[in-house]
Amino acid sequence: MRIGFSLPQLGTLAHQAADIASFAREAEALGAGSLWVGDRLLAPVEPTVGYPPGADTIPDEFHRILDPFAMLTVAATATENVLLGSNVLNAPWYPPALLARSLTTIDVVSRGRLVPGFGVGWSPEEFQAAGIPMKERGARMDECLEALKQLWTADVAEYGGRHWQVPPTHAYLKPVQRPHPPIYIGGFAPASMRRVAQRGDGWLPILPVPGDVDPAMAITAPMSQIRQLAEEEGRDPGAIDLILRVYPDQTATIDQVVTAIGRAVEEAGVEHLLVDLMFLAKSIDHTLEMADTILRRV
């Protein structure tokens, strides 16, 4: 089993950015199997959509955010073996050529340890700031993933979509992972699950803590549906992977986190998970202490 943790990217921990490299080294030394980033652009004062779903505000942790690509690059240079993932990058914001350049660089610097995860995004204000119509997010994400694969696999790449275009271009710098880094996709909506089945190498579900969520219902049943859809698309359903994000809120305890991990492993057969300690972390040292406790108890 592989257990990973979120990098100290948000909230007051963002002010400790100079310590990210040491955090990554120490987390790897403790036994972390992967390190992860998220992707927030801004925290609107009067959000149209709050977070978590149903709220009318944005968490204080989202008021400060470090760049995910820079974070992964720093972690790549400070570690040797941990996987380096995004859960998730908001794909509709990024022109595919720019995204391919950033992600290819990280995969090369890390010697093939990148695990890119993508989502469609949810904040209208972030889309406004990015200059992207939110109503086009699904179509833009699909085109972005198609163009990424072209840039990653063809020596002369070209893509012509409705929203994104890449003119014929020499694309000789390739990721270390061939044919390309595995593409993971987040989301529970029917469109997201079909997107995993059609285009993804893996799915990124979320398990909130605390909560009475049944891992079999939250993970196993949707994964079975994704694999059935993949088979209908002519793909090998067994080739689609899963990485679970265990997501404790401000009220969660480490005991509850450990219990949730145990249930996910035993009842849903999860083999790789990341624990996002964003809402519990008081400092980088505190984050490492919690990670150490979780790794020793699981």
N, C-alpha and C positions, 0 to 999 in steps of 0.2 A: 504494500500500500504506500502511496505517495501522498504526503501532507505538505501543503504549501501555505504561505501567508502573504497578506497584502503588504506592500512596501509603505513606509511612512510618508504618504503623499498629500494628505488632506489635513485640514484643521490646524491646530497649533503645532503639530509635528512638521508641517511644511516649513516652519521657521528653522528646523534642524536639518535643512537640506544638505549642509556640509557633512553630515554624519551618515548619509545614505550608504556610501560605500562600506563603512565599517558595519552598519546594520546588516547589509547583504552578506558580508563575510561571516559575521557572527551567526546569522540565521542559518547559513549553510553549514557551519561548524556544529550547530546544535542538531542538525539532521533534517532541516527543511528540504523538501524535494522540489519546490517551485516558489517563485516570488512573482507578485502580480501588481498591476496598476489598473486604475480606472480612467475615466475620461469625462471631466466636467469642464465647461468653458467659462461659466459665470454663475452667480447666485443672484437672481433678480430680487429686487426689493419688494415688488408686488407680483409674485409669480402667478401666471395663469393656471399652471398645474403645480401642485405641491409635491413633496416627497417625504415619506413614502406615499404610494398611491392612496388617495383619499384625504391627505393632509392639505392644508392651505398655506403652508410655509415651507421654507427650505432649511434643512439642518444647518446649524452653525458650522459644522465640519466642512460644508461645501463653500464657505465664504473664503477659504484659502485653498488653492490647488496648484500642485506642481505639474509641469508638462510630462505626460506619460512617456513620450519617446526619449526625452532626456533621462528620465528615471531608469528606464530599461537599459539605456546605454551605460549609465554609471554602474548599475548592478552587474551588467555583462563584464565590465572590466575588473570588477572586484571579486568575481566568483569563477569557479571552474566547472561545476557540474549541475547546479540547479537549473531547472527550466525557467524561462522568463516569459510571462504571459500577460495578456491584456484581457480584462473582464469588466467592461468591454470598451473597445474603441467605437465611437459613433461614426460608422462608415459613411453615411450620407454627407458629412461635413467636408470630406477630403477628396480633392482631385486624385484619381487613381495613380497618376505618375508621381505625384508628391508622396503619396502613401507608400507606394512601392519602393521609392528611394529610401525612405526612413526605415521601413521594416527590413528591407534587404540589408541595409547597413547594420542593423541590430543583429540579424542572423549571422552575418559574416563576423562581426566583432565577437559574438558569443560562441563562434564555431558550431553553429547549428542548434541553438537551444531555444529559439523563439517559438512561442505558442500564441499566435495572434487570435484573439476573440473579438467578434464584431457584433454590434447591435444597431438598431435603427434610431435610438434616441427618444426622448420623451418631453423635453422642455421647449415650448414655443419660443421663449426668449433666447435660448441658446441658438436655435435655428436662425432667428432674426439676426443675431450677432454674427453668425457664420455666413450670412448672406445666402442661405439656402431655403427655399420654400418647404415648410414642414410637410405639406400635402404630397410632396414628391419623394419622401424619405424612403419608402419601400422600393420604388423603382430605381432610385439613385443607388441604394445599397446593392441591389441585384447587379446593376451595371458596373458598380465599383468592383465587386468580387469577380465578375467576368473579366474586366480589364486587368485586374491584379494577376489573374492566372496567365493572361497573355504576356504580360511584362515579365513574369517569373519563368515562363517556359519557352518562349520563342526568342531566338537571337535577333530577329527583326520583328518587333511587336507592332501591332496596329489594332485599334479598337474604334468603332464608330457606333455610338449609341445615341439615344435621344438626349440624354443629359450629360454624358461624359464622352469625350473624344480623345484619342491618342493617335496622332499622325504616325505614319511609318517611321520607326525609330530603331536605332541599334540599341539592343538591350543585353549586352554581354555580361554585365555584372549580375550574377545570379545568387540566390540564397544558397547556403551550404546544404540545406535539406532539399532533396530532390524527390519528385519534380518541383515541389514547393513546400513551404511550411504548412502544417496542418491548419485548416481553416475551421475555427470554432464559431458557433453562432448562438447568441443568447435570445431568450424570449419564450413566452408561453402561449402567445396568441396563435391561432391557426395558421396565419400567414408566416409567422416565424418558424413554426414547426415544419411547415412544407418547405421553407427555405433551407432548413437544415437537411431535409431529405433530398432536396434537389442539388444543393451546392456545397453542403458542409461536410467536413471530416469529423465533426463532433458537435455536441450540444452542451450548453452551459446553464443548467438549471440552478435555482436558488433555494436554500433551505433556511427560513428565518428561525431565529432562536431569541427568546423562548417561543413556544407555540406547540399546538397539538397536531402538527402536520404529520400525517402518516407517510413515511418515506416511500412505501409501495405505491401510494396514490400520487404523491408529488413527483416521484422520479421514475419508478418502474413502468407505470401505466403510460405516461406520456412518451417514454423512450420506446416502448413497444409500438405506439402509434407512429412515431417517427420512422422506425425501422420498417413498418408496414408500408408507409408512404414511399420510402426509399426503394423498396422492392418493386412497387408499382412504377417507379421511375427507371427501372432496369438497373439499379445499383445494388451492390452487395450490402444487405442490411447489417450484417455482422461487422462490417468495416467502420461503422459509425460509432465513435467513442463518446464518452461522457466525462466531464469534470464538474464536480459539484462545488458550489460556493456556499459555505456555511456562514450565515450572516447574522451575528448577534447584535441586538440593539443595546441601548444604554442601560437597560435593566437586567441584562443577561449576566449570569455567573459562569465561571469556568466549568463548574460542575455540569451546568446545563449544556454548555458547548461540547464537553466530552461525551455526555449522554447522547446528544444529537449525532455526533460522529459515529458512535458505536451503533446506533440504530441504522444509520445510512449504510454502513458497511455490512451489517448483519442482515438487514431486511431488504436492502436494495442492491447489494453487491457492488457498492461503489468502491473503486480502486484508486481513484485520484480525487482529492478534494483540496480546496483552499479555504482557510479560515480568514475572513475579513474582520480584523480587529479594530477597524476605524472608529467605531463608536465607544469602544472600551479603553483605547490607548490614551494614557496620560503623558507619556514621553516615549522616546525610542527605547530607553532602558526598560521601561515598563512593558512595552510591546515584546521585547525579547524575553522577559521573565514569563509573560503569559504563553508565548510560543514554546518555551522550554517546558513549562508545566503540561501543556497539551501534548507535546511529543512524548513526554515520559509516561503519561497516563493512558494514552491510546494504545 
